[in-house]
């Protein structure tokens, strides 16, 4: 095996300082495009490959340094109000995890409501650039039709990551709950507990139809009847009639808020089992999937900081999605069962 070509050897071949070569290989925009291309071509010609051991040592040394303040990361909130004005909302759990992780890495997070009065996307982008903010986290955008869930910043100036499926345009790297597997896990556990007539009350387009896909796949076997209702609670009388006519034994809802009226108007779990696909806080009385929102916020920051350090800016040519698994919360809104059921 021929000896490994080192970074220093590559730099000497090019007549450049090794720091400039390292930055060029990382895509640092401070190095001219022509120089970056020249370095990449030379690296390919000489067979240069980064030394993973040296890289791991550098990361280790960096981790041993005291935490310093490296700068501000922008958190893009949908709407006109900050998360602090909406305590207990789903986004507050994501943001809490992001703030925690950012602090551990030497960053701080500043929130920007994207639809504040007189704040266009162009002006928001200008504000971020003028302040030297280069890292952007787009929070979970749940509200409004797809055509309204757009954010047109000067993306070439920023490293960015999105939380959830909500932001429709542009398609940037994102960290999401694994809604498809969460729904399949809910149905599997209901079937294991003896429920055979199951309904899901979730908008079909929620989470890019991952809820619906998981429900349809998992109810192919072991279920006597499956219903996918897109409308929520419409009053005790109408819903009692609907449950009675269909013989539904177990109901799957999108979140704790959607579960509330069913819990108030039915004997649960004796008359009707109710399971939430999105439990914000573990250990509560509602049965379902805890979606690990704080951890999703942490992972979003991890990815963003990586993009900043490796100078990855703009809309990625091949957007990636990191899916975070949820955790079963036993609760008390379905009949008891054994381990795994």
C-alpha positions as CSV (number, residue, x, y, z in Angstrom):
1,X,0.0,0.0,0.0
2,X,1.5,3.4,-1.0
3,X,2.1,5.9,1.9
4,X,-0.8,8.2,2.7
5,X,-0.5,11.7,1.2
6,X,-0.6,14.2,4.0
7,X,-2.2,17.6,4.1
8,X,1.2,19.2,4.4
9,X,2.4,17.4,1.3
10,X,-0.6,18.5,-0.6
11,X,0.0,22.1,0.5
12,X,3.6,22.0,-0.6
13,X,2.6,20.6,-4.0
14,X,0.2,23.6,-4.4
15,X,2.5,26.2,-2.9
16,X,-0.2,27.1,-0.3
17,X,-0.3,27.2,3.5
18,X,-1.8,24.0,4.9
19,X,-4.5,26.0,6.7
20,X,-5.7,27.4,3.3
21,X,-5.8,23.9,1.9
22,X,-7.8,22.6,4.8
23,X,-10.3,25.5,4.5
24,X,-10.5,25.0,0.7
25,X,-11.3,21.3,1.1
26,X,-14.0,22.2,3.7
27,X,-15.6,24.5,1.2
28,X,-14.9,27.7,3.2
29,X,-16.4,30.6,1.2
30,X,-13.5,32.8,2.3
31,X,-11.3,30.8,-0.1
32,X,-12.0,31.7,-3.7
33,X,-13.9,29.3,-5.9
34,X,-11.0,29.0,-8.2
35,X,-8.6,28.0,-5.4
36,X,-11.1,25.6,-3.9
37,X,-11.5,23.9,-7.3
38,X,-7.7,23.8,-7.8
39,X,-7.2,22.2,-4.4
40,X,-9.9,19.6,-5.0
41,X,-8.4,18.6,-8.4
42,X,-4.9,18.3,-6.9
43,X,-6.2,16.3,-3.9
44,X,-7.9,13.9,-6.4
45,X,-4.8,13.6,-8.6
46,X,-2.5,12.9,-5.6
47,X,-5.0,10.5,-3.9
48,X,-5.2,12.7,-0.8
49,X,-7.7,11.4,1.8
50,X,-8.3,13.1,5.2
51,X,-6.8,11.1,8.1
52,X,-9.7,10.0,10.3
53,X,-7.4,9.5,13.3
54,X,-6.0,13.0,13.1
55,X,-9.6,14.4,12.7
56,X,-10.8,12.5,15.8
57,X,-7.9,13.8,17.8
58,X,-8.7,17.4,16.7
59,X,-12.3,16.9,17.8
60,X,-11.2,15.5,21.1
61,X,-8.9,18.5,21.7
62,X,-11.7,20.9,20.9
63,X,-14.0,19.2,23.3
64,X,-11.5,19.6,26.1
65,X,-11.5,23.4,25.7
66,X,-13.6,25.6,28.0
67,X,-16.9,26.5,26.4
68,X,-16.7,29.9,24.7
69,X,-19.4,32.1,23.1
70,X,-19.1,31.5,19.4
71,X,-22.1,33.5,18.3
72,X,-25.8,33.5,17.8
73,X,-28.1,31.0,16.1
74,X,-31.4,32.2,14.8
75,X,-34.6,30.4,15.7
76,X,-37.3,31.0,13.1
77,X,-40.8,30.9,14.7
78,X,-43.9,30.7,12.5
79,X,-46.4,33.6,13.2
80,X,-46.1,36.9,15.0
81,X,-45.4,35.8,18.6
82,X,-42.4,34.4,20.3
83,X,-42.5,31.0,21.9
84,X,-42.2,32.6,25.3
85,X,-45.6,34.1,24.7
86,X,-47.1,30.6,24.2
87,X,-46.0,28.6,27.2
88,X,-46.6,24.8,26.9
89,X,-46.9,24.8,23.1
90,X,-45.2,22.0,21.2
91,X,-42.5,24.3,19.9
92,X,-41.5,25.3,23.5
93,X,-40.2,21.8,24.1
94,X,-38.1,21.8,20.8
95,X,-36.7,25.2,21.7
96,X,-35.8,24.2,25.2
97,X,-33.7,21.3,23.9
98,X,-32.1,23.5,21.3
99,X,-31.2,26.3,23.8
100,X,-29.6,23.7,26.1
101,X,-27.5,22.1,23.4
102,X,-26.5,25.4,21.9
103,X,-25.2,26.6,25.3
104,X,-23.2,23.4,25.7
105,X,-21.5,24.1,22.3
106,X,-20.8,27.8,23.1
107,X,-23.7,29.3,21.1
108,X,-26.8,31.2,22.1
109,X,-30.2,31.1,20.4
110,X,-32.2,34.2,19.5
111,X,-35.8,33.9,18.4
112,X,-37.2,35.6,15.3
113,X,-41.0,35.5,14.7
114,X,-41.1,35.3,10.9
115,X,-44.5,36.9,10.4
116,X,-44.1,40.0,12.6
117,X,-45.7,43.1,11.2
118,X,-43.7,44.8,8.5
119,X,-41.1,42.1,8.4
120,X,-40.6,40.6,5.0
121,X,-38.4,37.6,4.3
122,X,-36.0,39.9,2.5
123,X,-35.7,42.3,5.5
124,X,-35.4,39.4,7.9
125,X,-32.5,38.0,5.8
126,X,-30.8,41.4,5.8
127,X,-31.1,41.7,9.5
128,X,-29.5,38.3,10.1
129,X,-26.6,39.0,7.6
130,X,-25.9,42.4,9.1
131,X,-25.6,40.9,12.5
132,X,-23.3,38.2,11.4
133,X,-25.7,35.4,12.1
134,X,-25.0,32.5,9.9
135,X,-26.8,29.6,11.5
136,X,-30.6,29.2,11.2
137,X,-33.0,26.8,12.8
138,X,-36.5,26.8,11.4
139,X,-38.8,25.7,14.2
140,X,-41.9,23.4,13.6
141,X,-44.3,25.2,11.2
142,X,-47.7,23.5,11.7
143,X,-50.3,26.1,10.6
144,X,-51.7,27.1,7.3
145,X,-51.8,25.6,3.9
146,X,-48.6,24.5,2.2
147,X,-48.3,27.5,0.0
148,X,-48.1,29.7,3.1
149,X,-45.4,27.6,4.8
150,X,-42.5,29.2,2.8
151,X,-39.4,31.1,3.9
152,X,-37.4,32.9,1.2
153,X,-34.2,34.0,2.9
154,X,-30.9,34.5,1.0
155,X,-30.1,30.9,1.8
156,X,-26.7,31.0,0.2
157,X,-25.6,33.1,3.2
158,X,-26.7,30.6,5.9
159,X,-26.3,27.2,7.2
160,X,-29.7,25.9,8.1
161,X,-31.8,23.0,9.5
162,X,-35.5,22.6,9.9
163,X,-37.5,20.9,12.6
164,X,-40.4,18.7,11.4
165,X,-42.1,18.5,8.0
166,X,-43.9,21.8,8.2
167,X,-41.7,24.1,6.1
168,X,-42.7,23.4,2.6
169,X,-40.3,25.6,0.7
170,X,-37.4,25.4,0.5
171,X,-36.4,21.8,1.2
172,X,-33.6,22.0,3.6
173,X,-32.1,19.4,5.9
174,X,-34.4,18.6,8.8
175,X,-34.9,16.6,12.0
176,X,-38.3,15.1,12.5
177,X,-40.3,12.7,14.6
178,X,-40.8,9.3,13.0
179,X,-44.5,9.7,12.6
180,X,-44.9,6.6,10.4
181,X,-43.3,4.2,12.9
182,X,-45.0,5.9,15.8
183,X,-48.4,5.2,14.2
184,X,-47.5,1.6,13.5
185,X,-46.4,1.2,17.1
186,X,-49.7,2.5,18.4
187,X,-51.8,0.2,16.2
188,X,-49.6,-2.8,17.0
189,X,-50.0,-2.2,20.8
190,X,-53.8,-1.7,20.4
191,X,-54.1,-5.0,18.5
192,X,-51.9,-6.8,21.2
193,X,-54.4,-5.6,23.8
194,X,-57.3,-7.1,22.0
195,X,-58.8,-4.1,20.1
196,X,-60.0,-5.0,16.7
197,X,-62.1,-2.0,15.6
198,X,-59.8,1.1,15.5
199,X,-60.2,4.6,14.2
200,X,-57.7,7.4,13.7
201,X,-58.8,11.0,13.8
202,X,-56.0,12.9,12.1
203,X,-55.9,15.2,9.1
204,X,-54.7,13.1,6.1
205,X,-52.1,15.6,5.1
206,X,-50.5,16.0,8.6
207,X,-46.8,15.2,8.7
208,X,-46.8,14.6,5.0
209,X,-49.3,11.8,5.3
210,X,-46.9,9.7,7.4
211,X,-49.6,9.2,10.1
212,X,-52.0,7.9,7.4
213,X,-49.4,5.6,5.8
214,X,-48.5,4.0,9.1
215,X,-52.1,3.5,10.0
216,X,-53.0,1.9,6.6
217,X,-50.0,-0.5,6.7
218,X,-50.4,-1.7,10.2
219,X,-54.2,-2.2,10.0
220,X,-53.8,-4.6,7.0
221,X,-53.7,-7.6,9.4
222,X,-55.1,-8.3,12.8
223,X,-57.9,-5.7,12.6
224,X,-61.6,-6.3,12.0
225,X,-62.3,-2.7,10.9
226,X,-60.2,0.4,10.5
227,X,-61.4,4.0,10.0
228,X,-59.4,7.1,9.1
229,X,-61.5,10.2,10.1
230,X,-60.2,13.6,9.1
231,X,-62.6,15.6,11.3
232,X,-62.1,15.9,15.0
233,X,-64.6,16.1,17.9
234,X,-67.9,17.5,16.8
235,X,-69.9,17.3,20.0
236,X,-70.8,14.5,22.4
237,X,-74.1,13.5,20.8
238,X,-72.8,13.2,17.3
239,X,-69.6,11.4,18.3
240,X,-71.4,8.9,20.5
241,X,-73.6,8.1,17.5
242,X,-70.6,7.7,15.3
243,X,-68.8,5.4,17.8
244,X,-72.0,3.4,18.3
245,X,-72.7,2.9,14.5
246,X,-69.1,1.9,13.7
247,X,-68.5,-0.1,16.8
248,X,-65.1,1.6,17.3
249,X,-63.3,0.3,20.4
250,X,-60.1,2.4,20.2
251,X,-59.5,5.9,19.0
252,X,-56.1,7.3,17.9
253,X,-55.7,11.1,18.0
254,X,-52.9,13.4,16.9
255,X,-52.0,15.0,20.3
256,X,-53.0,15.5,23.9
257,X,-55.1,18.5,23.0
258,X,-57.1,16.5,20.5
259,X,-57.6,13.7,23.1
260,X,-59.2,16.1,25.7
261,X,-62.8,16.2,24.5
262,X,-62.9,12.5,24.0
263,X,-61.7,11.9,27.5
264,X,-64.3,14.3,28.9
265,X,-67.2,12.8,27.1
266,X,-66.5,9.0,27.2
267,X,-65.7,6.6,29.9
268,X,-62.0,5.8,29.1
269,X,-60.9,3.1,28.7
270,X,-64.0,1.2,29.6
271,X,-66.2,2.7,26.9
272,X,-63.5,3.8,24.5
273,X,-59.7,3.5,24.5
274,X,-57.9,6.8,23.5
275,X,-54.3,6.9,22.4
276,X,-52.3,10.0,21.5
277,X,-49.6,9.9,18.8
278,X,-47.9,13.0,20.2
279,X,-47.4,13.2,23.9
280,X,-45.3,16.3,24.9
281,X,-44.4,15.2,28.4
282,X,-43.7,11.6,29.4
283,X,-45.2,10.0,32.5
284,X,-48.6,11.5,32.1
285,X,-52.0,9.8,32.2
286,X,-52.7,9.7,28.5
287,X,-51.5,6.6,26.7
288,X,-49.4,7.1,23.5
289,X,-46.0,8.0,22.0
290,X,-43.7,10.6,23.6
291,X,-42.0,12.2,20.7
292,X,-38.8,13.4,22.4
293,X,-39.2,17.0,21.4
294,X,-36.3,18.4,23.5
295,X,-34.0,15.8,21.9
296,X,-35.1,16.7,18.5
297,X,-34.2,20.3,19.3
298,X,-30.8,19.2,20.5
299,X,-30.1,17.1,17.3
300,X,-31.1,20.1,15.2
301,X,-28.4,22.2,16.8
302,X,-25.8,19.4,16.5
303,X,-26.4,19.3,12.8
304,X,-26.4,23.1,12.4
305,X,-23.1,23.5,14.2
306,X,-21.6,20.8,12.0
307,X,-22.8,22.6,8.9
308,X,-21.3,25.9,10.2
309,X,-17.9,24.3,11.0
310,X,-17.8,22.6,7.6
311,X,-19.0,25.7,5.8
312,X,-22.1,24.1,4.3
313,X,-24.3,27.0,3.2
314,X,-27.4,27.3,1.1
315,X,-30.1,24.9,0.0
316,X,-28.6,21.4,-0.1
317,X,-28.7,19.6,-3.5
318,X,-29.8,16.4,-1.7
319,X,-31.8,17.3,1.4
320,X,-31.5,14.9,4.4
321,X,-34.0,13.9,7.1
322,X,-33.0,12.6,10.5
323,X,-35.9,10.7,12.0
324,X,-36.1,10.5,15.8
325,X,-37.9,7.5,17.4
326,X,-40.6,8.1,19.9
327,X,-41.0,6.3,23.2
328,X,-44.2,4.5,24.4
329,X,-46.0,6.1,27.4
330,X,-48.2,3.6,29.1
331,X,-50.7,6.0,30.6
332,X,-54.1,4.8,31.7
333,X,-56.4,5.4,28.7
334,X,-56.3,1.9,27.2
335,X,-56.7,-1.5,29.0
336,X,-53.6,-2.7,30.8
337,X,-51.3,-5.2,28.9
338,X,-48.0,-7.0,29.3
339,X,-44.5,-6.0,28.3
340,X,-44.4,-4.9,24.6
341,X,-48.2,-5.1,24.3
